Amino acid sequence: MRKCSRCGFPWRIGRFCEWHSDGTLAGALRPKIAFIFLEVAEWDSIYEELSSALGIPLDRIVLEAQKNIGKGIHEMIRAIYHINLKRIPANRLIRPKWLISLIIRSLRTDLAFLGAGSPSVDDYRAGEYIVLRMTDPWINPIVVGNCLGIYESTEDMPGSDAEYCVEGGDLIMKLSHAKRKEELEERLYLEEATPGEGSLSYERCPECGVPMMIARALEWDVKRGIIRNRLSGEREEIIAVESINSIMRELEKELGGEVWGILYEAQKDYSRRVLKDQEIKNVEVFWDHYLQNMGLRGLGYPERFDRSHDSITVEIKPAYNQVLYAAKLAAGFEKATGRRSRTEWEVRELHQGRYKISAID
């Protein structure tokens, strides 16, 4: 793995990711996918609480929503390596197992950079199925959905099926051709990133241009496909913003607006636990660091942030998810003030949020 000689950040990630002054992070190649760095435990916690509160498994929705992200990743891989497997007929003589295994092995390092584990091929029959093994996986439906999207793109089929299980800590997935397209899949789509200009500035590495705060914080175990935060010790993941938003859009369609309240409370509870043992000596320094850290991770950065002793008023355009971002701010407000809060929305749209978080006791 080639690293920057000045800051030690992986050269591939630094080259193909763009940190913007509005607190967003996007891929440099088309399709421009917005990404975030997120603790694995954070999404695990929110995912489990949503499933528990709603009383239904979310795997199918997550898997189908993630397919489009996988297709976007495939397009980026094509642009980097100038590989188009669609030109190779899906036939056992022209696409033998050893060839597909070799291609997956050659892409393993780049896929491992995402922090979702390390892939290998257990079995393959062109035009019928592939069996993949992922070591040290993250949330299984997301990993399977990514792989389904890539598989559908490379074999150019109308739909696919997936069976998966965990064996000895490894995720085993069998992906196979299907003749029909899921109705749910037709309602899901990938929205490309449209970064803007903001007031956030970074101290950047003079050689590779990566913000120094993120370069100092993260380290990669590429062999295992794991990203680790040096400061917290937590495992992190690079996840597409649309992975979250497409799932939430579909949940709202199927289950109604109650999803957003559950999501808000789940995120606020998790963020409060993370902040529980943090000592605040200077409130202004706390907020500067808190907001900048979220911007560095691609979550967004406010255009307006007005703070008083009992409230904060926020205006923000691009945020990875308006509800999740507001919940993180509410957790920070409760930590800084020692008081419970409520959030009053003036505008809550996909690309714009305007609200006030106030103390209630």
N, C-alpha and C positions, 0 to 999 in steps of 0.2 A: 504494500500500500504506500503510494507516494504521498508524502506530507510536505507542507510548506516549511521551508528551512528556517523561517523567522518565528512563526507562531505554532507550528505543529499541527494545524488543522488539515484534514484530508483534502488533497488538492482537487479531487474530483468533485466533492461537495462544494468547495469554495468556488470552483469554476462555473458550476451549473446552477447555483442558487444566487438570487439577488435580494439583498436586504434594502428595503425602501424606507424613506423618511416618514412615511405615514404608519410605520409599525407593521408592515406586511412583508411577507417572504414569499417569493415566487420562483418557479423554475425559469431558466434563461431560454429554454427551447420551447417550440410549439408542440403540443398545446400548452399554454402557460397555466400551470396548475399552482394554486396557492397552497403553501405548506405551513405547518407549525411544528415546533418541537414540544412534545407533551410527555409528562411522566406516565409510564405504563400504569402505575397504580391509580392515577387520576381517572383515566377513561375506564379502567376496570371498575372503580367504585361507582361512577356515574351509570355505567352500563348495567351493573348488578342492581342498583337502586331503581332504575327505570323498569327493569324486568320484574322486580319484586312488587313495585307499586302498581304496575299495570296488570300483573298477574298473567302475562303471556311471554313466551320466548321471543326474542327479537332477532334470532339468528337469520331467519329467511329474509327479513327486510334488510338487515345489515349486509348479507351476502349479495343480494341483488343490487343494492345501492353501490356497493364497492366495485362491481364489474366495470363501470365506466371509468373509475380511477385506474383499474388495471389496464384498460384499453389506452388510457392516456400515457401510462408508464411505458407501454409497448411502443407507442409512437415516439417517445423520447429515446428509447433504446435504439429504435430504427435510425433516428437522426444521428446518434452518437456513433454507432457502429456501421451504418449503411447496410444493414441486414434487413431483407424483406423475405421472410419465410413463405409469404403468400405465393411467391413465384415458384416455389418448389411444390409440385403436386403431392397431396396427402396420400401417398401410396407407400406400401411397406418396403418396396425395393429402393425407392428414391429417398425415403425418409426412414432409415433404420433407427433402432433404439440408440445405437452407439453415437450416431450423429446428433440426436437431440440431447443425449447425456453430455456430449462434448460442448454443445452450445450453452446448456444450463451451467456447466462448470465454468465456462469462460465468462459468464455473466454474474457468477456467484458473488464476486467482490462488490460489484455495483449494487446488486440487490441487498447485500448485507449492510451497505451504507445506510439503508433506511431503518435499520434496527429491528427488523421483523424476523430475524433468524437466518439460517443458511439452508438453501435448497439443494436437493439432488433428485435424480430420477430412479425410481425402483422398477418401473415397467412402462412400456409404451407400445402402442399399435397405431400406426398412422391412420387417420380417418375414423378411429373408433374411440380410443381412450388414452389417458396418461395417468400414471400413479406417481405422485410426488411425495417426497419426505422433507419436512422442514424441522430442523433442530432448533431448540430454544425459541419456539414461536411466541407471538404476542396474542392478541384476541383472535381466536381461531376463525370465526366467520369473516373477519376483515382480511386475514391472510388468504383464506380460500377464495373470497371474492376477487381479490387482486389477481390471483392465479387464474381464475375463470375468465376474467377480462382479457388477460394476455393470451390464454389458450384459444378463446374464441377469435381473437384478432389474427393469430398466426395460422389457424386452420380455416378461417373464413367460413364459419357455420352460422346458421340462424339462431341457435340456442345451445345450451349445455346443461348437464346435470352434474351434481357433486355429491359424493359420499365421503365422510371424513370421521376420523377417530384419533385418539391419542394412544400411542404405544411407547412405553418406556420414556415418556417425556417428549417424544417426537410426534409431530402432527403428520398423519398419513392421510392423503386425500386422493381419491380417484375421480378424475374429471372425464366426462364422456360426452359424446355428441348427442344432441337432441334435435328433433325435426321442428319443434314448435318454439316460439319465442314467448317468454313469460309476459303476461299482461302487466304485471308490476314493473318489469324492466322497461316497458314502453313509456311508463310515466316518469321514469327517472332520467336525469340528464346531467351532464358535466358542464358546469359554468366556468369559463376561463377567468383567470385573475385579471383585474384591471387596476393595477397599483396607481396611487396618486402621490401628490406632494404633501409633506407635513413638516412638523417642526422638530422631529426627532433626529438627533445627530449621534454618530458613533465615533469612537476612537478605533480606526481600522488598521489592520496589518499593512505596513507599507509595501509588502511583497505581493500578497494574494488578495487584499481588500476585504477580508472577513472581519467583522467586528471583534475586537480583542476580548471583550467580556465573554462571548460565546466560545471563542477558541480556548480560553483558559478554563472554561467550565466543563467541557465535554471531552470524552475520550472514546475511541472505537475499539472494540474487539471484533475485527472483521472476520476472523475465522468462525466465530460463533454467531455473527450478525447481531451484536449487542452494542448499544450506546449507553455509556454510564456517565452520570454527573459526578465529577470529582468532588464537588462541594457537599452535596447531599447524600451521595452514595446510591441514589435511586437510578433505576433503569429508565431510559427515555426512548422515544420513538419519533421518527419523522412521519407525520400523517397528513394527508390531504385535507384541506378545509372542507371540501365537498363530501368527504367521508362522513363528517358530522352533520352538515347541513342537509344533505340528501336524505339521510336517515330520519332526521327530525321532521323534514317536510312530509315524508311518507307517514310517519307516526301521527302527525297532526291530521292528515287526511283520513286515516283509518280510525283514529281514536278521539279526535277533537282537541280543543285548546288546553285541556287539563295537562297535557304533556309538558307544556312550557313551565307551569308552576312546579311540577315534580323535578324537572331539569334544573330550574333555578335553585331550589332548596338542596338538591344533591350536590351541585357545584359549590354552593356557599358552605355547606357542611364540610366538604373535603378541604376547601381552601382555609377554613378556620382551623382545622386540625393541623395543617401544614404550618400555619402561623402561630400556633399555640405557645410554643416555647421561645419564640423570637422576642428579644428585648428591644424596645423602641426608646432610644435616648433622645432622638430629635425627630419630630413628626414630619417636618418638611423633607428631611433626608430620606425618611422611610418611604414617603410617597414618590419622591424622585426615583428612587431605586426600584420600587414596586412597579411603577408605570413603565420605566425603561426596560426592565426585565421582560415584561409582557410584550413590548414592542420588538425586542431582540428575538423573541421566540415566534414572531409572526402573528401575534394575537391582535395587534392593533395599537393605536396610540391616540389619545383624545385630541381633538382640535381645540376643545375648551375644557378646562378642569378648574372650577372655582370651589374653594374650600373655606368653610367657616367652622366654628367650634361644634356645631350640631348638624351640619349637612355638607354634601358635595353635589355640585351640579356639573353634568357631563354632556358634552356633545362629541360624537365620534362618527366618522363615516365608515371606512372599512374596518370591520372587526370580524374575527373568524366566526363568531356567533354572538349576536347582540345580547342574548339572554345570559349566556355563559360568562361573557365579559362583565356584564353588570353584576352578576353574582360574585365574581372575583373581587370587584371593587367594593361590594357590600361587606364581604369578609374582611377586607383591608380596613374599611371604615370602622367596623365593630372592634377590630383589634386595636386600632389607633385611639378610639374613644372609650372603649370598655362598655359600650351601650348597644342595645339591639337596634335594628334598623328596618325601614320599609323603603321600597323603591316605587316611585311614581313616574310612569312613562308619559311623555308628551308625544314622542315619535318612536315607534319600534318597527323599522323596516329592515330588509335584508342588508342594504348598504348605508343605512343611516340610523343612528340612535340618539335620542335626546331625553334625559331623565334626571330625576333628583333623588338622592339617597339621604334620608333624614333619620335622626335619632327618634325613637318612640318611647323612651323612658328616661 
